[in-house]
Amino acid sequence: MHGLFRWSSKWWPGVIPLAIVWALAAWISTSPMEADLAARSNAALKDTLLDQTSIEVSGRDVTFTANAFSEDGRRSAVAVLQSVAGVRLVNDESRLVPEAKPFVWSAERDVARVTLSGNSPLPATKGKLLDAARATLAGVEVVDQMKLSRGAPPRFDTAALLLVEQIGKLKDGKVILSDNSVTLSGMARDLGGREAIAAALKNLPDGFSVAANDIKAPPYVFQANKDPVTVTLTMSGYVPDNNVHATIAAAAARKFFGEKIVDNVKASMGAPSRFLNAVVPALGALSRLSTGTLVVTDREVKISGDALYEAAVPQIRASLAKDSPEGWQITTELSVKPAAAPVDPGVCQQLFLELLAKGKIRFEPGRASIDPDSAGLLDRLIEIAMRCPTANIDIAGHTDADGEDAFNQALSEKRAQAVTDYLVKAGLPAGRFTALGYGSSQPVASNDTDEGKAQNRRIEFLVR
């Protein structure tokens, strides 16, 4: 017995190396086979419609996990694996992608980014929607918060891609597709954007409808800025059409006699009613300021800047209130430009000559009523007169040679008096001014041409 025990003790250590060799041989023989079976199984599934697919092989048994988009797709994938040569058993651990009821997808735009969220029926659909958003919104960050779900309505892809295009037309807002129903909210990026979106929605696939379209148009803004440093009037923003544009440009050219006009205005729909009737008098008010800004938005006129003298402030406000359309809101923020340094009468005369060489005081044809377009020029003449407070000034009226001499003489006197009255109304002493009329007796150009006649119809300031 002891001999047998001693023999066993000697034999047992030799078994351990044999077991290791056997295990190593088994691993070497099965590992390549399992890897090959896994590779062929994955290759067999490459054309199937699955998400998050995973294959694990143990011997010749395959464990299959995935998210399937239909029961048929799930069974089909299992059948494909069972047909792979060498597979003995398929352990199916796949599951169906959750179904969304209702099936909701959305796209939202804010200042910084666009976020796609809600449900997408397939990975390929997610990819198409993301690519379309990036193409439509070049340079804007696109965030993907979509999840895969079953239950999408037929032609979901077509409807969602159409809605992605509309996000590009928004400044901010949200588009929601709930089953077959579309809801939109937010503000269009450009004027006309709201109408463009409404037109595009008519191309939604059959069966889809718009439950609510609350897209708002951006504010309809017209702006004008008068800059005395660059001596420019810059107009920007929108007008209803080219005819209104031409009318506003012509009004600006009459009212701003000395400024270079920079016209950056565009024609676009969406103007409030009586837009032109609000803009033209507002430009007249701006012409009376040394520096100022005009903003016309929706049904509101805002004007700010520096008047040339104290009495001009209430005059400008009263004129705007009288001439603006009913129902429009008028907001003014007006101050007075600091008074310029006094000058001697000789300099004052030179300043009058230079100013009247740039612009002319206009009157209604055949009458002594001052054209409102001349208000800006008259305010500049008043500012000069205030700089030489001790000088007396003759205001001389002249006409062309058309008509009878007596009529022209009387008209020239009345026009000179109308200008004098304007200056006195501004606060200047009446005793400083003498209104004189010369009719057509002192022409500065030929009365044989319309251009010459226009030059002869004039008001002169003569410092004594």
Summary of the structure (lengths in Angstrom):
residues: 464
radius of gyration: 42.9
end to end distance: 154.1
largest distance: 163.6
contacts: 1440
relative contact order: 0.06
helix: 41%
strand: 30%
